[in-house]
């Protein structure tokens, strides 16, 4: 039996456009996408209580999820645990946003 990639015709790679399509050529769902990509102004931006704070404050929640995943998958490896511990030990270097 042939593997699927052995019978599929190869197509050249294409890359996504780096700019929005002309509004006249875009369908209704596409016309609003540029507005979603605009950065929020500070006065309009909602406070995110999780972002920018010490990782140690989120550690109990993340560790509970890691324990749950470790019980049902093989994704939580010693290497992943080492990265997690290093992240917890890293100094906080950003202000809350």
N, C-alpha and C positions, 0 to 999 in steps of 0.2 A: 504494500500500500504506500502510495506516495504521500509525503507530508504536504499540507496545504500550500506552503510557500513554494513547493516544487512545481505546482500546476498553475499558480496565480501569475498573471502577467505583471511584470514590473512596470511601475509608473514613475516618472521623474518626480523628485521631491518638489513641493511648492511651499512657499512661506506665506504666512499671514501678512496682509497689508499692514503697513505701519501707520496708515491714516484712515480716517473714516471714509466710506464711499460717499459720493456726491448725494445729497439728500433727494434729488430728483430720481436717482437710480435705486435708492434704498427703500425697502418695504417699511411699513409703519413700525414694527418692533425695532428696527435698526436705527431709525431716526433719533430715538432717545438715548442711545448708547453714549454719545459724547458727553452728555450731562452726567452720566454715572461715573465717568472717568475724571471729572473735575474735582480737584482737591477741596475739601470742606474749609470754609473760612473759620477762624478760631471762634468767632462769636456764634457760629451755627453748629459747630461740632459738639456732639454729645460727649459727656465725660464717660470714659471707659474705665471702670474700677479695676479691671484686670491688667490692662495694657500699661507698661512702663513701670510697674511696681516691682518690688523684690520677688523673685521667683520662689523664695522660701515661703512667702505667704500663700502661694498656689500649690506648694508641694504636697500637702495632705490630699488634695483633690486629684492631682496628677498621679500620686503614688497609689491611690485607691484604684485608679483606672489601669495603671501598670500591673497591679496585682490581679485584677480581673482578666486582663489580656494574657498574663502569664499562665493563668489557669486554663485558658481555652485555645491558646495559639502558641507557636514557637517563636513569636516575634520579639519577645523580651529576652534578649541575649545578654551575656556578661558584657559585651562591648557596648550595648545600648545602655545598660546600667552604669557603666563607667562614664559615658557621655553625660548621663543624667546627673551623676554625682559631681562631675566637673562643672556642669552648668549651675548647680546649687552652690558650689563653692566660689563661683565667679563674683567679683564685686559688682554692685549696682552702679552703672555709669550713665544712666539717663534719668531725666526728670519725668514724673508722671504726665501722661497725656490724656 
